[in-house]
Amino acid sequence: MRRFVEEADRGQWTLLPECLDDFIDESNPVRVIDAFVEALDLARMSFEGVEPAATGRPSYHPSVLLKL
């Protein structure tokens, strides 16, 4: 069982004809930020919440919050 809030799949089709990932240009700097944060070892960097708690409401993964 996963204990983090599931993020939306950027390849998922929406009510519009495009998928969410199509709204962001390939040259947009947000893609670099996404790749950079995904490459980080947040547990090694002492981020709290990398290991989800067994009880309570699922939280957002720290990498998702860092990307924001």
The first five atom37 places (N, CA, C, CB, O) and aatype in JSON, in Angstrom:
{
  "aatype": [12, 1, 1, 13, 19, 6, 6, 0, 3, 1, 7, 5, 17, 16, 10, 10, 14, 6, 4, 10, 3, 3, 13, 9, 3, 6, 15, 2, 14, 19, 1, 19, 9, 3, 0, 13, 19, 6, 0, 10, 3, 10, 0, 1, 12, 15, 13, 6, 7, 19, 6, 14, 0, 0, 16, 7, 1, 14, 15, 18, 8, 14, 15, 19, 10, 10, 11, 10],
  "atom_mask": [
    [1, 1, 1, 1, 1],
    [1, 1, 1, 1, 1],
    [1, 1, 1, 1, 1],
    [1, 1, 1, 1, 1],
    [1, 1, 1, 1, 1],
    [1, 1, 1, 1, 1],
    [1, 1, 1, 1, 1],
    [1, 1, 1, 1, 1],
    [1, 1, 1, 1, 1],
    [1, 1, 1, 1, 1],
    [1, 1, 1, 0, 1],
    [1, 1, 1, 1, 1],
    [1, 1, 1, 1, 1],
    [1, 1, 1, 1, 1],
    [1, 1, 1, 1, 1],
    [1, 1, 1, 1, 1],
    [1, 1, 1, 1, 1],
    [1, 1, 1, 1, 1],
    [1, 1, 1, 1, 1],
    [1, 1, 1, 1, 1],
    [1, 1, 1, 1, 1],
    [1, 1, 1, 1, 1],
    [1, 1, 1, 1, 1],
    [1, 1, 1, 1, 1],
    [1, 1, 1, 1, 1],
    [1, 1, 1, 1, 1],
    [1, 1, 1, 1, 1],
    [1, 1, 1, 1, 1],
    [1, 1, 1, 1, 1],
    [1, 1, 1, 1, 1],
    [1, 1, 1, 1, 1],
    [1, 1, 1, 1, 1],
    [1, 1, 1, 1, 1],
    [1, 1, 1, 1, 1],
    [1, 1, 1, 1, 1],
    [1, 1, 1, 1, 1],
    [1, 1, 1, 1, 1],
    [1, 1, 1, 1, 1],
    [1, 1, 1, 1, 1],
    [1, 1, 1, 1, 1],
    [1, 1, 1, 1, 1],
    [1, 1, 1, 1, 1],
    [1, 1, 1, 1, 1],
    [1, 1, 1, 1, 1],
    [1, 1, 1, 1, 1],
    [1, 1, 1, 1, 1],
    [1, 1, 1, 1, 1],
    [1, 1, 1, 1, 1],
    [1, 1, 1, 0, 1],
    [1, 1, 1, 1, 1],
    [1, 1, 1, 1, 1],
    [1, 1, 1, 1, 1],
    [1, 1, 1, 1, 1],
    [1, 1, 1, 1, 1],
    [1, 1, 1, 1, 1],
    [1, 1, 1, 0, 1],
    [1, 1, 1, 1, 1],
    [1, 1, 1, 1, 1],
    [1, 1, 1, 1, 1],
    [1, 1, 1, 1, 1],
    [1, 1, 1, 1, 1],
    [1, 1, 1, 1, 1],
    [1, 1, 1, 1, 1],
    [1, 1, 1, 1, 1],
    [1, 1, 1, 1, 1],
    [1, 1, 1, 1, 1],
    [1, 1, 1, 1, 1],
    [1, 1, 1, 1, 1]
  ],
  "atom_positions": [
    [[0.83, -1.17, 0.0], [0.0, 0.0, 0.0], [0.89, 1.24, 0.0], [-0.95, -0.01, 1.21], [1.82, 1.35, 0.79]],
    [[0.59, 2.17, -0.88], [1.36, 3.4, -0.94], [0.83, 4.39, 0.08], [1.31, 4.01, -2.35], [-0.38, 4.47, 0.3]],
    [[1.72, 5.11, 0.7], [1.32, 6.05, 1.75], [1.52, 7.5, 1.35], [2.1, 5.77, 3.0], [1.49, 8.37, 2.22]],
    [[1.71, 7.79, 0.07], [1.78, 9.17, -0.4], [0.57, 9.46, -1.27], [3.1, 9.42, -1.18], [0.02, 8.54, -1.88]],
    [[0.15, 10.69, -1.33], [-0.91, 11.1, -2.24], [-0.39, 10.92, -3.65], [-1.37, 12.58, -1.97], [0.69, 11.4, -3.98]],
    [[-1.14, 10.24, -4.46], [-0.7, 9.98, -5.83], [-0.81, 11.24, -6.66], [-1.53, 8.85, -6.46], [-1.85, 11.91, -6.67]],
    [[0.26, 11.56, -7.36], [0.2, 12.72, -8.24], [-0.42, 12.33, -9.56], [1.6, 13.31, -8.45], [-0.43, 11.15, -9.93]],
    [[-0.94, 13.3, -10.27], [-1.59, 13.04, -11.55], [-0.56, 12.6, -12.58], [-2.35, 14.29, -12.04], [0.55, 13.14, -12.63]],
    [[-0.92, 11.64, -13.37], [-0.07, 11.18, -14.45], [-0.1, 12.24, -15.55], [-0.52, 9.79, -14.98], [-1.16, 12.54, -16.1]],
    [[1.08, 12.81, -15.88], [1.11, 13.88, -16.88], [0.81, 13.38, -18.28], [2.45, 14.56, -16.86], [0.59, 14.18, -19.19]],
    [[0.79, 12.08, -18.47], [0.43, 11.52, -19.75], [-1.05, 11.19, -19.85], [0.0, 0.0, 0.0], [-1.54, 10.76, -20.9]],
    [[-1.76, 11.38, -18.75], [-3.19, 11.06, -18.71], [-3.97, 12.06, -19.55], [-3.71, 11.06, -17.25], [-3.7, 13.26, -19.51]],
    [[-4.92, 11.58, -20.29], [-5.75, 12.43, -21.12], [-6.74, 13.18, -20.25], [-6.47, 11.62, -22.2], [-7.32, 12.61, -19.32]],
    [[-6.94, 14.44, -20.54], [-7.87, 15.27, -19.81], [-9.13, 15.44, -20.65], [-7.24, 16.64, -19.46], [-9.3, 14.77, -21.66]],
    [[-10.0, 16.32, -20.24], [-11.2, 16.58, -21.02], [-10.86, 17.29, -22.34], [-12.18, 17.43, -20.21], [-11.65, 17.26, -23.29]],
    [[-9.72, 17.91, -22.39], [-9.27, 18.57, -23.61], [-8.59, 17.55, -24.51], [-8.31, 19.74, -23.28], [-8.23, 16.47, -24.05]],
    [[-8.4, 17.85, -25.77], [-7.8, 16.88, -26.69], [-6.34, 16.57, -26.38], [-7.9, 17.39, -28.08], [-5.87, 15.48, -26.72]],
    [[-5.62, 17.49, -25.72], [-4.21, 17.26, -25.42], [-4.04, 16.59, -24.06], [-3.43, 18.58, -25.46], [-4.96, 16.61, -23.23]],
    [[-2.9, 15.99, -23.83], [-2.61, 15.5, -22.49], [-1.89, 16.62, -21.74], [-1.75, 14.17, -22.52], [-1.34, 17.53, -22.37]],
    [[-1.88, 16.57, -20.43], [-1.35, 17.64, -19.59], [0.1, 17.97, -19.94], [-1.45, 17.25, -18.13], [0.5, 19.13, -19.91]],
    [[0.89, 16.97, -20.26], [2.29, 17.17, -20.59], [2.47, 17.98, -21.87], [2.99, 15.82, -20.73], [3.52, 18.61, -22.06]],
    [[1.48, 17.98, -22.74], [1.57, 18.74, -23.99], [1.46, 20.24, -23.78], [0.5, 18.28, -24.95], [1.82, 21.01, -24.67]],
    [[0.98, 20.68, -22.64], [0.85, 22.11, -22.38], [2.18, 22.77, -22.04], [-0.13, 22.33, -21.24], [2.29, 23.99, -22.05]],
    [[3.2, 21.97, -21.75], [4.51, 22.5, -21.4], [5.47, 22.22, -22.55], [5.05, 21.87, -20.07], [5.67, 21.07, -22.94]],
    [[6.04, 23.28, -23.08], [6.95, 23.18, -24.21], [8.19, 22.36, -23.82], [7.35, 24.58, -24.71], [8.6, 22.36, -22.66]],
    [[8.78, 21.69, -24.79], [9.97, 20.86, -24.53], [11.15, 21.7, -24.03], [10.38, 20.11, -25.8], [12.01, 21.18, -23.32]],
    [[11.21, 22.98, -24.37], [12.32, 23.84, -23.96], [12.02, 24.62, -22.68], [12.65, 24.81, -25.08], [12.83, 25.46, -22.29]],
    [[10.91, 24.36, -22.04], [10.54, 25.07, -20.82], [11.48, 24.68, -19.68], [9.07, 24.77, -20.45], [11.74, 23.5, -19.48]],
    [[11.98, 25.65, -18.92], [12.9, 25.35, -17.8], [12.29, 24.44, -16.73], [13.34, 26.63, -17.16], [13.04, 23.82, -15.97]],
    [[10.99, 24.35, -16.65], [10.37, 23.5, -15.65], [10.75, 22.03, -15.86], [8.84, 23.66, -15.68], [10.75, 21.25, -14.91]],
    [[11.06, 21.66, -17.08], [11.49, 20.27, -17.34], [12.85, 19.98, -16.72], [11.54, 20.01, -18.86], [13.11, 18.86, -16.28]],
    [[13.72, 20.98, -16.69], [15.04, 20.82, -16.05], [14.86, 20.68, -14.54], [15.97, 22.03, -16.37], [15.5, 19.85, -13.9]],
    [[13.98, 21.5, -13.97], [13.71, 21.42, -12.54], [13.14, 20.05, -12.18], [12.73, 22.53, -12.1], [13.54, 19.46, -11.18]],
    [[12.22, 19.55, -12.99], [11.63, 18.23, -12.76], [12.7, 17.15, -12.77], [10.56, 17.93, -13.82], [12.74, 16.3, -11.87]],
    [[13.55, 17.16, -13.77], [14.61, 16.14, -13.88], [15.61, 16.27, -12.74], [15.33, 16.27, -15.23], [16.08, 15.26, -12.2]],
    [[15.95, 17.5, -12.37], [16.91, 17.72, -11.3], [16.39, 17.2, -9.96], [17.25, 19.2, -11.18], [17.11, 16.49, -9.26]],
    [[15.16, 17.54, -9.62], [14.59, 17.11, -8.34], [14.44, 15.59, -8.31], [13.23, 17.79, -8.09], [14.67, 14.97, -7.27]],
    [[14.06, 14.99, -9.42], [13.93, 13.53, -9.47], [15.28, 12.83, -9.23], [13.36, 13.09, -10.82], [15.31, 11.72, -8.72]],
    [[16.38, 13.49, -9.61], [17.71, 12.89, -9.45], [18.25, 13.04, -8.03], [18.68, 13.52, -10.44], [19.21, 12.36, -7.67]],
    [[17.66, 13.91, -7.23], [18.14, 14.12, -5.86], [17.8, 12.95, -4.95], [17.55, 15.41, -5.29], [16.75, 12.32, -5.09]],
    [[18.7, 12.66, -4.03], [18.43, 11.67, -2.98], [17.99, 12.45, -1.74], [19.71, 10.77, -2.68], [18.82, 12.83, -0.91]],
    [[16.69, 12.68, -1.63], [16.17, 13.53, -0.57], [16.39, 12.94, 0.82], [14.7, 13.76, -0.79], [16.57, 13.68, 1.78]],
    [[16.38, 11.63, 0.93], [16.62, 10.99, 2.23], [18.05, 11.27, 2.69], [16.36, 9.45, 2.15], [18.29, 11.56, 3.86]],
    [[18.98, 11.19, 1.78], [20.39, 11.44, 2.11], [20.61, 12.92, 2.45], [21.3, 11.03, 0.93], [21.53, 13.26, 3.2]],
    [[19.76, 13.78, 1.91], [19.87, 15.22, 2.17], [19.08, 15.61, 3.43], [19.36, 16.02, 0.96], [18.91, 16.8, 3.7]],
    [[18.59, 14.64, 4.17], [17.89, 14.83, 5.45], [16.55, 15.54, 5.32], [18.76, 15.6, 6.38], [16.14, 16.26, 6.23]],
    [[15.85, 15.33, 4.19], [14.5, 15.85, 4.07], [13.58, 15.0, 4.94], [14.02, 15.85, 2.58], [13.7, 13.78, 4.98]],
    [[12.66, 15.67, 5.63], [11.69, 14.95, 6.44], [10.55, 14.46, 5.56], [11.15, 15.84, 7.59], [10.21, 15.1, 4.56]],
    [[9.96, 13.34, 5.92], [8.8, 12.84, 5.22], [9.09, 12.0, 4.0], [0.0, 0.0, 0.0], [8.17, 11.66, 3.26]],
    [[10.35, 11.66, 3.77], [10.68, 10.83, 2.6], [10.13, 9.42, 2.8], [12.21, 10.78, 2.37], [9.66, 8.79, 1.85]],
    [[10.2, 8.95, 4.02], [9.58, 7.67, 4.37], [8.2, 7.97, 4.91], [10.46, 6.86, 5.41], [8.07, 8.68, 5.92]],
    [[7.16, 7.46, 4.28], [5.8, 7.81, 4.72], [5.44, 7.2, 6.07], [4.8, 7.37, 3.68], [5.92, 6.13, 6.44]],
    [[4.6, 7.91, 6.79], [4.1, 7.4, 8.07], [3.09, 6.29, 7.81], [3.45, 8.54, 8.91], [2.43, 6.27, 6.78]],
    [[2.99, 5.38, 8.74], [2.08, 4.24, 8.58], [0.65, 4.6, 8.93], [2.54, 3.07, 9.45], [-0.28, 3.87, 8.58]],
    [[0.45, 5.72, 9.6], [-0.9, 6.1, 10.02], [-1.23, 7.5, 9.52], [-1.04, 6.03, 11.55], [-0.35, 8.24, 9.08]],
    [[-2.49, 7.83, 9.59], [-2.92, 9.17, 9.21], [-3.16, 9.29, 7.72], [0.0, 0.0, 0.0], [-3.06, 8.32, 6.97]],
    [[-3.5, 10.5, 7.31], [-3.77, 10.76, 5.9], [-2.46, 10.73, 5.12], [-4.48, 12.13, 5.73], [-1.45, 11.23, 5.61]],
    [[-2.45, 10.14, 3.92], [-1.23, 10.14, 3.12], [-0.77, 11.57, 2.82], [-1.45, 9.37, 1.81], [-1.58, 12.46, 2.55]],
    [[0.52, 11.77, 2.86], [1.07, 13.09, 2.6], [1.56, 13.19, 1.16], [2.22, 13.4, 3.57], [1.57, 12.2, 0.43]],
    [[1.95, 14.38, 0.78], [2.59, 14.56, -0.53], [4.07, 14.25, -0.37], [2.37, 16.01, -1.09], [4.68, 14.59, 0.65]],
    [[4.65, 13.62, -1.37], [6.07, 13.31, -1.31], [6.86, 14.62, -1.33], [6.49, 12.39, -2.49], [6.48, 15.54, -2.05]],
    [[7.94, 14.71, -0.57], [8.72, 15.95, -0.54], [9.23, 16.4, -1.91], [9.89, 15.77, 0.39], [9.4, 17.6, -2.13]],
    [[9.48, 15.48, -2.82], [9.94, 15.89, -4.16], [8.87, 16.67, -4.91], [10.36, 14.66, -4.98], [9.18, 17.59, -5.66]],
    [[7.61, 16.31, -4.71], [6.51, 17.03, -5.35], [6.44, 18.44, -4.8], [5.17, 16.29, -5.14], [6.25, 19.4, -5.56]],
    [[6.58, 18.58, -3.49], [6.54, 19.91, -2.87], [7.74, 20.75, -3.26], [6.46, 19.78, -1.35], [7.62, 21.96, -3.43]],
    [[8.9, 20.13, -3.4], [10.1, 20.86, -3.78], [9.99, 21.38, -5.22], [11.34, 19.95, -3.63], [10.47, 22.46, -5.52]],
    [[9.35, 20.62, -6.08], [9.15, 21.06, -7.47], [8.25, 22.29, -7.53], [8.56, 19.93, -8.31], [8.41, 23.13, -8.41]],
    [[7.32, 22.38, -6.6], [6.44, 23.55, -6.59], [7.22, 24.78, -6.23], [5.29, 23.37, -5.61], [6.65, 25.87, -6.17]]
  ]
}
